[in-house]
Amino acid sequence: MSHLPELRRQLLMDRWPADRLARWQGEQLREAIRHAWARIPAYRDHLEEAGLGPDDIRGLEDIARIPPLDKAKLRRAGPNRYVATDADRTALRSHQTSGSTGTPMEVFMDPAEHSRRAITMLRTVFRLGLIPPRRTLHVGYGRARKFSRLMRRWHSQCTLDEAVATIRDRRPDVLNSMPSTYVNLVRNWVRSGESRPRIRALVSLGEMLTDPVRDHLHDFFRAPIYNIYGANEVGYLAHPCARSPLLHLRYRDLWIEAVRDGVPVPDETEGEALVTCFPARAMPLIRYQLGDRIVITREPCPCGWRGASIRRIEGRTLELLHHADGHVVTGRMSRWIKSMTPEAARSVIQCRIIEEALGHIRVQVVLHGEGADRVPEETKAHFTAHLGAHRVEVERLEVIPPDPNGKIRPIISKVSQRETEEAGHLA
């Protein structure tokens, strides 16, 4: 399938004034709601539960009336109730999410949506200057990636175990992987005794890239690191700016909100990320919960970006821990890191918090550099003060092994609902 029509469409929309773009987005939202009502049974049920009909959403000013949609509801309904009844099933492409929030979910898209994602990804790569003939190696993902014929000329992949030999032999210009995989690659490379690889750039996605990890990778590879924010369900969402620390959001065909209890929060305020993909028709996602907490800003950027940006990605909404008395506390890996002295925080390269029981926290860490010796004491002090923990164990490891999907789940709670109820609270 040729992607040229989609490329022409996006280039044309780049020149639209803001009021025309807003009108188009409102029209697309109305059309998406009517399409979902008429052809997607589960969406009709979802809207009816909120007392909404197909003509109640007139534009973006009404979008907050639509209840957020979460992955659990999609999985329970199954793909047959969330895929349009008029979609050509033989032409649909399907793939699974990574499963970092639990069970992987199957997502479907038609050829038009696939073309839209492909062009968006290519334009993102071009903005970062990572254009062919720069060869890109994708390292350590949990499953094989499928590349188009065009992409296969410049993109290849390997497992983490194969990475040292593959980089040495193929000499790629760019690496594409997740932060935890890069950390393990650095460890494997140092152990191999090979000379430092000559890499032009690193692309990081799929996990939060913390400042200590960024510094660690930059010290080793001595190359720029581009942190891209995306999701398997909708593709690339935001790319890094070359002139500021902001992540610039896709603003033409997506609407991204930061909300609390489904209500949009003011700019510069942390909220749960929701995304609406206007043109998707085979499996629309309307106010879909991404599972992240973000801070959106609309401050002018030196680069001239016209849309909104993400100032910070704070973490996963499903990072839940419990106070020793049983009530739920958002995990906030970043809160623990920020509670440390700067020297200690910079030494944390990898980490995982495991809640073994109410009041019992086990923290796995990979440490490097000055300040590492302070981490155990400061970690125990933090969880004792904020969670009332009576037992905090700090386990220092050489590496934290990734999950089967290639990621490292940052927070794991083994506390059951029964335990919290017995402590006097509902989880």
C-alpha positions as CSV (number, residue, x, y, z in Angstrom):
1,M,0.0,0.0,0.0
2,S,1.3,3.4,-0.9
3,H,1.7,5.9,1.9
4,L,2.0,8.9,-0.4
5,P,-1.7,10.0,-0.1
6,E,-1.4,10.1,3.7
7,L,1.9,12.0,3.5
8,R,0.3,14.6,1.3
9,R,-2.7,14.9,3.7
10,Q,-0.5,15.5,6.7
11,L,1.7,18.0,4.9
12,L,-1.4,19.9,3.8
13,M,-2.8,19.9,7.4
14,D,0.5,21.4,8.6
15,R,-0.5,24.6,6.9
16,W,-4.0,24.8,8.4
17,P,-4.7,27.7,10.8
18,A,-5.6,26.8,14.3
19,D,-9.4,27.6,13.9
20,R,-9.7,25.3,10.8
21,L,-7.9,22.5,12.6
22,A,-10.2,22.8,15.7
23,R,-13.3,22.7,13.4
24,W,-12.0,19.6,11.7
25,Q,-11.2,17.9,15.0
26,G,-14.7,18.7,16.3
27,E,-16.3,17.3,13.1
28,Q,-14.1,14.1,13.4
29,L,-15.2,13.6,17.0
30,R,-18.9,13.9,16.1
31,E,-18.4,11.5,13.2
32,A,-16.4,9.0,15.4
33,I,-19.2,9.0,18.0
34,R,-21.9,8.4,15.4
35,H,-19.9,5.7,13.8
36,A,-19.2,3.9,17.1
37,W,-22.9,4.1,18.1
38,A,-24.1,2.6,14.8
39,R,-21.5,0.0,14.2
40,I,-19.7,-1.0,17.5
41,P,-22.0,-2.7,20.0
42,A,-19.7,-2.3,23.0
43,Y,-19.3,1.5,22.4
44,R,-23.1,1.9,22.2
45,D,-23.4,0.2,25.5
46,H,-20.6,2.4,26.9
47,L,-22.3,5.6,25.8
48,E,-25.8,4.4,26.9
49,E,-24.5,3.7,30.4
50,A,-23.5,7.4,30.6
51,G,-26.9,8.5,29.3
52,L,-25.5,9.7,26.0
53,G,-26.8,9.3,22.5
54,P,-25.1,9.8,19.1
55,D,-26.1,13.5,18.8
56,D,-25.2,14.6,22.3
57,I,-21.5,15.1,21.5
58,R,-21.4,18.3,19.3
59,G,-17.6,18.9,19.4
60,L,-14.5,19.0,21.6
61,E,-16.4,21.2,24.1
62,D,-18.5,18.1,25.0
63,I,-15.7,15.5,25.0
64,A,-15.5,15.4,28.9
65,R,-19.1,14.1,28.9
66,I,-17.8,10.8,27.4
67,P,-16.7,8.4,30.2
68,P,-13.1,7.2,30.0
69,L,-12.5,3.7,28.5
70,D,-10.1,1.4,30.1
71,K,-8.2,-1.7,28.9
72,A,-10.0,-4.0,31.3
73,K,-13.4,-3.1,29.8
74,L,-12.0,-3.7,26.3
75,R,-10.6,-7.1,27.2
76,R,-13.8,-8.2,29.0
77,A,-15.9,-7.3,25.9
78,G,-13.6,-9.0,23.5
79,P,-12.5,-7.8,20.0
80,N,-15.8,-8.8,18.3
81,R,-17.7,-6.2,20.2
82,Y,-15.1,-3.4,19.8
83,V,-14.4,-3.9,16.1
84,A,-16.8,-2.2,13.7
85,T,-19.3,-4.5,12.2
86,D,-18.7,-3.1,8.7
87,A,-14.9,-3.5,8.9
88,D,-13.3,-5.9,6.3
89,R,-11.8,-8.5,8.7
90,T,-9.6,-9.9,5.9
91,A,-7.9,-6.5,5.6
92,L,-7.4,-5.7,9.3
93,R,-4.0,-5.8,10.9
94,S,-3.8,-6.9,14.5
95,H,-1.2,-6.7,17.1
96,Q,-1.0,-7.1,20.9
97,T,-0.1,-4.5,23.5
98,S,3.0,-5.3,25.6
99,G,0.9,-6.4,28.6
100,S,2.9,-4.1,31.0
101,T,-0.4,-3.4,32.9
102,G,-1.4,-7.0,33.1
103,T,-2.8,-9.1,30.3
104,P,-1.9,-8.2,26.7
105,M,-4.7,-6.8,24.6
106,E,-5.3,-7.3,20.9
107,V,-5.7,-4.1,18.8
108,F,-7.0,-3.9,15.2
109,M,-6.5,-1.3,12.5
110,D,-7.5,-0.9,8.9
111,P,-5.1,-0.1,6.0
112,A,-5.8,3.7,6.4
113,E,-4.9,3.7,10.1
114,H,-1.8,1.6,9.4
115,S,-0.7,4.2,6.7
116,R,-1.4,7.1,9.1
117,R,0.8,5.5,11.8
118,A,3.6,4.6,9.3
119,I,3.8,8.2,8.0
120,T,3.6,9.6,11.6
121,M,6.5,7.4,12.6
122,L,8.6,8.3,9.6
123,R,8.0,12.0,10.1
124,T,9.0,11.7,13.7
125,V,12.2,10.0,12.8
126,F,12.9,12.6,10.1
127,R,12.4,15.4,12.7
128,L,15.1,13.8,14.9
129,G,17.5,13.6,11.9
130,L,17.5,9.7,12.0
131,I,16.8,9.3,8.3
132,P,18.1,6.7,5.9
133,P,20.8,5.6,5.2
134,R,21.3,5.5,9.0
135,R,20.8,1.9,10.0
136,T,18.7,1.2,13.0
137,L,19.0,-1.9,15.2
138,H,16.0,-2.7,17.5
139,V,17.2,-4.5,20.6
140,G,15.6,-6.8,23.1
141,Y,11.8,-6.5,22.5
142,G,9.7,-9.3,23.8
143,R,8.5,-10.3,20.4
144,A,9.6,-10.0,16.8
145,R,8.8,-6.7,15.1
146,K,7.3,-6.7,11.6
147,F,8.9,-4.2,9.3
148,S,7.5,-3.1,5.9
149,R,9.6,-3.7,2.8
150,L,10.8,-0.1,2.9
151,M,11.7,-0.3,6.6
152,R,13.5,-3.6,6.2
153,R,16.2,-1.9,4.1
154,W,17.3,0.1,7.1
155,H,15.9,-1.6,10.2
156,S,16.8,-4.9,11.8
157,Q,16.4,-6.5,15.2
158,C,18.1,-8.8,17.7
159,T,17.6,-10.1,21.2
160,L,19.5,-8.7,24.2
161,D,21.8,-11.7,24.3
162,E,22.7,-11.2,20.7
163,A,23.2,-7.5,20.9
164,V,26.9,-7.2,21.6
165,A,27.9,-9.5,18.7
166,T,25.2,-7.9,16.4
167,I,26.3,-4.4,17.1
168,R,30.0,-5.3,16.6
169,D,29.3,-7.1,13.3
170,R,26.6,-4.9,11.7
171,R,27.8,-1.5,13.1
172,P,24.4,0.2,13.2
173,D,24.1,4.0,13.4
174,V,21.1,4.1,15.7
175,L,19.8,1.8,18.5
176,N,16.1,1.5,19.4
177,S,15.2,0.0,22.7
178,M,13.8,0.4,26.2
179,P,15.7,2.0,29.1
180,S,16.0,-1.2,31.1
181,T,17.3,-3.0,28.0
182,Y,19.9,-0.4,27.4
183,V,21.1,-0.7,31.0
184,N,21.5,-4.4,30.6
185,L,23.2,-3.9,27.2
186,V,25.8,-1.6,28.8
187,R,26.5,-4.2,31.5
188,N,26.9,-7.0,28.9
189,W,29.1,-4.8,26.8
190,V,31.5,-4.0,29.6
191,R,31.7,-7.6,30.6
192,S,32.5,-8.6,27.0
193,G,35.7,-6.5,26.9
194,E,34.8,-5.1,23.5
195,S,35.8,-1.5,22.7
196,R,33.1,1.1,23.1
197,P,30.6,1.0,20.2
198,R,30.3,4.0,17.9
199,I,26.6,4.8,17.9
200,R,25.2,8.0,16.5
201,A,22.0,8.1,18.5
202,L,19.7,6.1,20.9
203,V,15.9,6.0,20.6
204,S,14.3,5.2,23.9
205,L,10.6,4.2,24.2
206,G,8.3,1.8,26.1
207,E,9.4,2.8,29.6
208,M,10.1,5.9,31.7
209,L,13.5,7.3,31.0
210,T,14.7,8.7,34.3
211,D,17.5,11.3,34.6
212,P,19.9,8.9,36.2
213,V,19.5,6.3,33.5
214,R,19.8,9.0,30.8
215,D,23.1,10.1,32.3
216,H,24.3,6.6,32.7
217,L,23.6,5.8,29.0
218,H,25.1,9.1,27.8
219,D,28.3,8.4,29.7
220,F,28.7,5.1,28.0
221,F,27.5,5.6,24.5
222,R,28.4,9.3,24.2
223,A,25.5,9.8,21.9
224,P,22.2,11.8,22.0
225,I,19.2,10.0,23.5
226,Y,15.8,10.6,22.0
227,N,12.9,9.7,24.3
228,I,9.7,9.0,22.3
229,Y,6.4,8.6,24.0
230,G,4.0,6.2,22.4
231,A,1.6,3.3,22.9
232,N,0.9,0.2,20.8
233,E,-2.8,1.1,20.7
234,V,-2.3,4.4,18.9
235,G,1.4,4.6,17.8
236,Y,3.7,7.5,18.4
237,L,2.2,10.2,20.7
238,A,5.0,12.7,21.3
239,H,8.6,13.3,20.2
240,P,11.4,15.2,21.9
241,C,12.1,18.8,21.0
242,A,15.6,19.6,19.8
243,R,15.6,23.0,21.6
244,S,13.8,22.4,24.9
245,P,13.1,19.5,27.4
246,L,9.5,19.2,26.1
247,L,7.9,16.3,24.3
248,H,5.7,17.6,21.5
249,L,2.3,15.9,21.2
250,R,0.7,14.8,17.9
251,Y,-2.1,17.3,17.6
252,R,-3.8,16.8,14.2
253,D,-5.4,13.4,14.4
254,L,-5.2,12.8,18.2
255,W,-6.7,14.6,21.2
256,I,-4.7,14.0,24.4
257,E,-6.0,15.0,27.8
258,A,-4.8,15.0,31.4
259,V,-7.7,14.3,33.7
260,R,-8.7,13.4,37.3
261,D,-11.8,11.4,37.7
262,G,-12.5,11.9,34.0
263,V,-12.5,15.7,34.3
264,P,-9.7,17.6,32.4
265,V,-7.2,19.3,34.7
266,P,-5.7,22.7,34.1
267,D,-2.4,22.9,32.1
268,E,0.7,22.4,34.2
269,T,-1.2,20.0,36.4
270,E,-0.6,16.3,36.7
271,G,-3.4,14.0,35.5
272,E,-4.2,10.7,34.0
273,A,-3.5,10.5,30.2
274,L,-6.5,9.9,27.9
275,V,-6.3,9.7,24.1
276,T,-8.9,10.0,21.4
277,C,-7.9,9.0,17.9
278,F,-10.2,10.9,15.6
279,P,-9.9,9.1,12.2
280,A,-9.7,5.4,13.5
281,R,-12.7,3.5,12.3
282,A,-12.0,-0.3,12.6
283,M,-11.4,-0.1,16.3
284,P,-11.9,3.5,17.6
285,L,-10.3,4.6,20.8
286,I,-12.3,7.5,22.4
287,R,-11.0,8.9,25.7
288,Y,-9.0,5.7,26.1
289,Q,-6.9,5.4,29.3
290,L,-3.2,5.0,28.5
291,G,-2.3,4.2,32.0
292,D,0.2,7.1,32.4
293,R,0.2,10.2,34.5
294,I,1.4,13.3,32.6
295,V,1.7,17.1,32.8
296,I,0.6,19.0,29.7
297,T,1.8,22.5,28.8
298,R,0.9,24.9,26.1
299,E,3.7,27.3,26.6
300,P,5.4,28.6,23.4
301,C,8.4,26.5,22.4
302,P,11.6,28.1,20.9
303,C,11.2,25.6,18.0
304,G,7.8,27.1,17.0
305,W,5.8,23.9,17.7
306,R,2.1,24.8,17.2
307,G,0.5,22.2,19.5
308,A,0.6,21.2,23.1
309,S,3.5,19.4,24.7
310,I,4.2,17.1,27.6
311,R,6.3,18.7,30.3
312,R,6.7,15.5,32.4
313,I,5.6,11.9,32.4
314,E,5.2,11.0,36.1
315,G,4.6,7.3,35.8
316,R,2.0,4.6,35.5
317,T,-1.5,5.1,37.0
318,L,-1.5,1.4,38.0
319,E,1.6,1.8,40.2
320,L,-0.4,1.1,43.4
321,L,1.0,0.4,46.8
322,H,-0.8,0.4,50.2
323,H,-0.2,2.1,53.5
324,A,0.4,-0.3,56.4
325,D,-3.2,0.5,57.6
326,G,-4.6,-0.8,54.2
327,H,-5.5,2.3,52.2
328,V,-4.3,2.6,48.6
329,V,-1.5,4.9,47.8
330,T,-0.4,5.7,44.2
331,G,3.1,4.2,43.9
332,R,4.9,7.1,42.4
333,M,8.3,5.7,41.7
334,S,9.3,9.3,41.0
335,R,8.3,10.4,44.5
336,W,10.7,7.9,46.1
337,I,13.6,9.0,43.7
338,K,12.9,12.7,44.4
339,S,13.0,12.1,48.2
340,M,16.7,11.2,48.0
341,T,19.7,13.4,48.1
342,P,20.8,14.3,44.5
343,E,23.9,12.1,44.8
344,A,21.9,9.0,45.9
345,A,19.2,9.6,43.2
346,R,21.8,9.8,40.4
347,S,23.1,6.4,41.4
348,V,19.8,4.5,40.8
349,I,20.1,2.9,37.4
350,Q,17.3,0.3,37.7
351,C,14.7,-0.3,40.4
352,R,11.7,-2.3,41.2
353,I,9.4,-2.0,44.3
354,I,7.7,-5.2,45.5
355,E,5.0,-5.0,48.1
356,E,5.2,-8.4,49.8
357,A,2.5,-7.6,52.4
358,L,1.0,-4.7,54.2
359,G,3.9,-2.8,55.8
360,H,6.5,-5.0,54.1
361,I,8.3,-3.5,51.1
362,R,11.2,-5.0,49.2
363,V,13.1,-2.7,46.8
364,Q,15.4,-4.1,44.1
365,V,18.1,-1.7,42.9
366,V,21.0,-1.5,40.5
367,L,23.3,1.2,41.6
368,H,26.3,2.9,40.0
369,G,28.4,5.8,41.0
370,E,28.8,8.1,44.0
371,G,25.9,8.2,46.4
372,A,25.1,4.4,46.0
373,D,25.9,3.7,49.7
374,R,23.2,6.3,50.8
375,V,20.4,4.6,48.9
376,P,19.5,1.8,51.4
377,E,19.2,4.2,54.3
378,E,17.3,6.9,52.4
379,T,15.0,4.2,50.9
380,K,14.1,2.8,54.3
381,A,13.4,6.2,55.6
382,H,11.1,7.1,52.7
383,F,8.9,4.0,52.9
384,T,8.7,4.1,56.6
385,A,7.6,7.7,56.6
386,H,5.2,7.6,53.6
387,L,3.8,4.0,53.9
388,G,4.1,3.3,57.5
389,A,6.2,0.3,56.6
390,H,7.6,-1.7,59.5
391,R,9.9,-3.8,57.2
392,V,11.8,-2.4,54.3
393,E,14.4,-4.5,52.5
394,V,16.8,-3.1,49.9
395,E,18.2,-5.7,47.6
396,R,21.2,-4.6,45.5
397,L,21.5,-6.5,42.2
398,E,23.8,-6.4,39.3
399,V,20.8,-6.5,36.9
400,I,17.0,-6.7,37.2
401,P,15.8,-9.3,34.7
402,P,13.1,-8.1,32.4
403,D,9.6,-9.6,32.1
404,P,8.7,-11.7,29.1
405,N,7.5,-8.6,27.3
406,G,11.0,-7.1,27.5
407,K,10.0,-4.5,30.0
408,I,10.6,-4.2,33.8
409,R,7.4,-3.7,35.7
410,P,8.4,-1.0,38.2
411,I,5.9,-1.8,41.0
412,I,4.5,-5.1,42.0
413,S,2.0,-5.5,44.8
414,K,1.2,-8.9,46.3
415,V,-1.4,-7.5,48.7
416,S,-4.8,-8.9,48.2
417,Q,-8.2,-7.2,48.6
418,R,-8.9,-9.5,51.6
419,E,-5.8,-8.1,53.4
420,T,-6.9,-4.5,52.9
421,E,-10.4,-5.2,54.0
422,E,-9.1,-7.0,57.1
423,A,-7.0,-3.8,57.8
424,G,-10.3,-1.8,57.8
425,H,-10.2,-0.3,54.2
426,L,-11.5,-1.3,50.8
427,A,-8.7,-1.3,48.2
